Amino acid sequence: MKLLHAAKAKVVFATQWFWKLSLLKKIIIFMLFVGVLWFGGSQILAATQKQEIQYQTAKVEKGTLVTSVTASGTVSSGNSASITSNATGIVKELYVKNGDTVSAGDAIALVSLDQSAQAEQTQAWASYLSAQNNLNAAKSKMNSLQAALFKANQEFVTDAGTDSPDTADPKYIMEKATWQQAEADYNNQSGVIAQAEAALSSASLAYAQLSATITAPMSGVVSNLSITPGLSISNTNSSSSSNSDSSSSNTSASNTFGTITLAESTPQASVNLSEIDVTKVKVGQKVTMTLDAFTGKTFTGKVAAINTNGTTTSGVTVYPVTLSFDTAVDNMYPNMAVSATIITDVKSDVLLVPVGAVQTSNGESTVRVMRAGQVSVVSVTTGDSNDTQIEILSGLTEGESVVTGQTGGTTTRVSGQTTSPFGSTGFGGRSGGNASGGGSGQSQIRIQTR
């Protein structure tokens, strides 16, 4: 209590003394008091702002850079095919059982056709015979066109056999036109024959599907049979009509009776690539694939074919790419979902840094390098990159430490530049690029700054 009273007494004395001073002395004392407060406050503020900066760094290393593109799609052809038929009626005989090995075209079962199936089979046979006649006629016409072409050519060559024929002579013009027309007719007939052959093949397959004998679509092992002697087979016909000629036709839906599996076959998958990615892909490149149906398994393969025509839907163009598996896979069926990674390039013995070390602004790439405890900004030329690493073509040497990030600090001086704790362009990757940070061999360097 005595100390408190003494302090109060001193305050009262100082106050009385202050008010007895002249105005000038009061102003001088007040300014000195404010100066002391400002100096003390700035010292306290500077002490609170003094922090420790921690830089995350990684070594510039030589290594192998693997670049790839990813895509998704489905299995386009598995290692199995369905046993199908459009025949309807009663199963009379069954020639195979599950586990039997058959060859393409071997008989699976015999069906006693009902009246509807017999009528469809007769119509299919008629269509087959018509297609056969059309092909024979096209081939016969090919012979006559060849003879006409030879005759026109000989007449033109004979009459225009001089070194300098009169090209304005009407006879010359007519014979040349006749020869050229004969040549065009002959060449066009090749397309007519090809079309007739395709029509015959289609008619043959249609007739086979309506045959009383159900056959194996390919060589392999029979499984999943769902047909027995005495079974009644029926299907639903879908009717379609043409408004132009008011004609109608019936199309029978196929029934599936089992599966033929080829143990040594390798399935294929189809994926779609964008305009940017398809330019990086070539036939023969290696592929890794995963399927939802096979959890935890990765399959290898290669690029088998690229459809460079592409398809456009709603203004978006994609390019179908066919991938083949390296080995046969049991129980892999068409339309299973596939995720694929196509390895587009592998570069060995190249300088690599984490992608998070490179910042790009206005087309110029830079990295921050730790040299003698100081951070310097260095311009670099970059090459290819993947999700984690980027190739350095020039500007760095092996063994240097590059900054991949930092924590702490308020204001950092870097090679004459003042930046925020997040850098002039920020950390965590190039602008517009993947922001994978770090990489192998990272370390931390601490620098105190104000």
C-alpha positions, 0 to 999 in steps of 0.5 A: 500500500505504501508503494501505491500511495508513493506512486500516486504521489509521484504522478500527482507531482509530475502532473502539477509540474508538467502543467506549470511548464511553459507551452513550448516545453510542454510541446517538446516533452509531448513529442519526445514521449510520442517518439519513444512510443513509436520506436518501441512499437516498431521494435515490437512489430519487427520482432513479431514479423521476424519468421523462419522461411523453410524451402522445399528443394529437390535435386536435378537428376538424370533419369528415364522419363516415361510419357503417356496418354490415357483413354477409356473404352470397352472390350470390342472382341473377347475370346469367345463367340455366341452360338446363335440361330434364327431357326424356330421349331423343335430341337431334334438332336444335340451333337455336343456337350459343355467342354467339347472342342469343336471346329468352325462350322461343326454341327451343334444341334438339329432343329425340326423347323416349323412352318414359319421358319421353313417359309423364311428359309425358302425366302432366304434361299431365293435371296441367295440364288438371286445374289449368286445370279447377280454376281455371275451376271456382273462377271459376265459383263466384265468379260464383254466390257473387257472385249469392248475396251480392247476393240476401242483401244485398237481402233483408236491406236490404228487410226491415230498411229501417226506421230502427229495425229490431227487432234481436231479431226472428228473421227479422232475425237470420237474414237478417243472418247469411245476408248476412254468410255470403254475404259471407265465402264471396265474399271467401274465394273470391278466395283459392281462385282465387289458389291455383288460378292458382298451381297452374296456373302450377306445372303449366305449368312442369312440363309445359314442362320435359318438353317435347320442345323445350328453350327459353331461360329468358330473353333474352340470349347463349348460352354454355357449350353442352353439347348436340349432335345425336345426344346421348343424354339421361338422368337419374335418377328419385328415388322418394318414397312417402307412408305415408298412402296408400301412393302413390308418385311419381317426380321427374325431375332436371333436366339443364343444357345451357348458360347464357343471359347478359344483359349489361345485367342487374345481379346481387343479393346477400343478406346477414343482419343482426342485430337491432341492425344491421337497425334502422339499415338502410333501402331505398336506402342505398348499399353497397360489396361485395367478392367473393372471386372478384374479388380487389382489386375493390370494387363499389357498390350499394344496399339493395333490400329488407329482410325484417323478418320475420326467421328464427330458428335455434338461438335467433339471429334474423337479417334477410335483406337484398337488395342490388342491384349498380349495374352489370352484372358479367361472370362473376358467378354465384349463391352466390358469397361477398359481404362488404358494408358498408352506409353507414347515415349520413353527417354533415357538419361535426361535431366529431370526436375519435379513439375512443381519446380517450374513456373511458366509466365508469358511463354518463359519457363523459370526455376528457383535454384538454391546456390550458396544459401541464396535463392536465384531465378534461372530461365530454363528450356523444358522438354516433355513431361508427365504427371510428376517430372519434366525434362530440362533441356538447358539452364540447369546442371545435374546435382543442383537444388531447385526450389519446389515450395516454401513455408513461413516468412512474409517478404522474401528477396530473390535475385533482386525481386520481392515476392510473396511467400508463394512466389511471383507466379506461385508454386505447384507447377507451371501455369495451366499445367499439372501441379504435382509437387516435390519428387524424389530427393527433396529436402528443406532449407531454413532461412531467417528473413525480415 
